[in-house]
């Protein structure tokens, strides 16, 4: 299967991505010639990882009959100092809230997402060290 998107320059440092029916604006900070019209590309990469694994985890938790009321995934990325500046490590913190949550089931859901189902994690793991932890509130 092949996926195609379009990224079009909108002036200065701004680019607009057309992804299916959605548009996503990316831009640089003013110090780099941008105008803050959207996030920069590297944080969007981390957001994609969070969204991908989050969708997996919620789906798996439901199948395991876990009553998750909220899930926040905090991602912390370490970027190299040399060019090309890239993520060398990303740490995810899954923060769950809900009734009678089973830590073992949530751990299994997160492990399955990270090790089997999340395609973004599968792609990034080839170049980036990914670690994660679970917090239940």
C-alpha positions in Angstrom: 0.0 0.0 0.0 1.2 3.5 -0.8 0.3 6.7 0.9 0.7 10.1 -0.8 0.5 13.6 0.8 1.3 17.0 -0.6 3.4 19.7 1.1 3.2 23.1 -0.5 5.4 26.2 0.3 3.2 29.1 1.5 5.9 31.8 1.7 8.7 32.6 4.1 9.2 29.3 6.0 5.6 28.2 6.1 4.5 24.9 4.5 1.0 23.4 4.3 0.6 19.6 4.3 -2.6 18.2 2.6 -3.3 14.9 4.3 -6.5 13.4 2.9 -9.2 16.0 3.7 -7.1 17.8 6.3 -4.6 20.7 6.1 -1.7 21.0 8.5 0.3 24.2 8.6 4.0 24.1 9.6 6.3 27.0 10.2 9.5 28.1 11.8 10.1 30.5 14.7 10.7 34.1 13.8 14.4 33.7 14.6 14.5 31.2 11.7 12.5 33.3 9.3 9.1 32.0 10.2 5.9 33.6 11.5 4.6 31.0 14.0 1.8 29.9 11.7 2.0 26.3 12.9 4.3 23.9 14.7 7.7 22.9 13.4 8.1 19.5 11.7 10.0 17.7 14.5 7.4 18.2 17.2 4.7 17.0 14.7 6.7 13.8 14.4 6.5 13.3 18.1 2.8 14.2 18.0 2.3 11.5 15.4 3.9 8.9 17.6 1.6 10.0 20.5 -1.5 9.8 18.4 -0.6 6.5 16.9 0.2 4.7 20.2 -2.7 6.4 21.9 -5.2 5.1 19.4 -3.8 1.6 19.9 -3.8 1.8 23.7 -7.4 3.0 23.9 -8.6 0.3 21.5 -6.7 -2.4 23.4 -7.8 -1.1 26.8 -11.5 -1.2 25.7 -11.0 -4.8 24.6 -9.5 -5.6 28.0 -12.6 -4.0 29.6 -10.7 -1.2 31.2 -12.7 1.9 32.0 -10.2 4.6 31.0 -11.7 8.0 31.6 -8.7 9.9 30.3 -5.3 9.2 28.8 -2.6 11.8 28.4 0.7 10.9 26.7 3.6 13.1 27.5 6.5 12.8 25.0 10.0 14.0 25.8 12.5 14.1 22.9 16.3 14.5 23.0 17.6 16.2 19.9 21.3 16.0 18.8 23.4 19.2 18.7 25.0 18.4 15.3 23.4 18.5 11.9 21.2 17.0 10.8 19.6 17.7 14.2 17.3 14.7 14.9 15.7 12.9 17.8 18.1 10.4 19.4 15.7 9.4 22.1 12.0 9.8 22.8 10.4 8.9 26.2 6.7 8.5 26.5 4.7 8.8 29.8 1.2 7.3 29.6 -0.9 8.9 32.2 -4.2 7.0 32.8 -7.2 8.0 34.9 -10.2 5.8 35.4 -12.2 3.4 37.6 -10.6 0.2 38.9 -7.8 0.2 36.3 -5.6 -2.9 36.2 -2.0 -1.9 35.9 -1.1 -5.3 34.3 -3.7 -4.9 31.6 -2.7 -1.3 30.8 1.0 -2.3 30.7 0.1 -5.1 28.2 -1.9 -2.6 26.1 1.1 -0.2 26.0 3.6 -3.0 25.3 1.5 -4.3 22.4 1.2 -0.9 20.9 4.9 -0.2 21.2 6.1 -3.7 20.1 3.5 -4.7 17.6 0.8 -2.3 16.4 2.0 1.3 16.3 3.5 1.9 12.8 5.0 5.2 13.8 6.9 3.6 16.7 8.0 0.8 14.4 9.4 3.3 11.9 11.1 5.5 14.5 12.7 2.6 16.4 15.0 2.0 13.5 16.7 5.3 14.3 15.6 6.5 17.7 15.7 5.0 21.2 12.1 4.8 22.4 11.3 4.3 26.1 8.1 4.5 28.0 6.4 4.3 31.4 2.9 4.2 32.8 1.3 6.4 35.5 -2.1 5.6 36.9 -3.9 8.4 38.8 
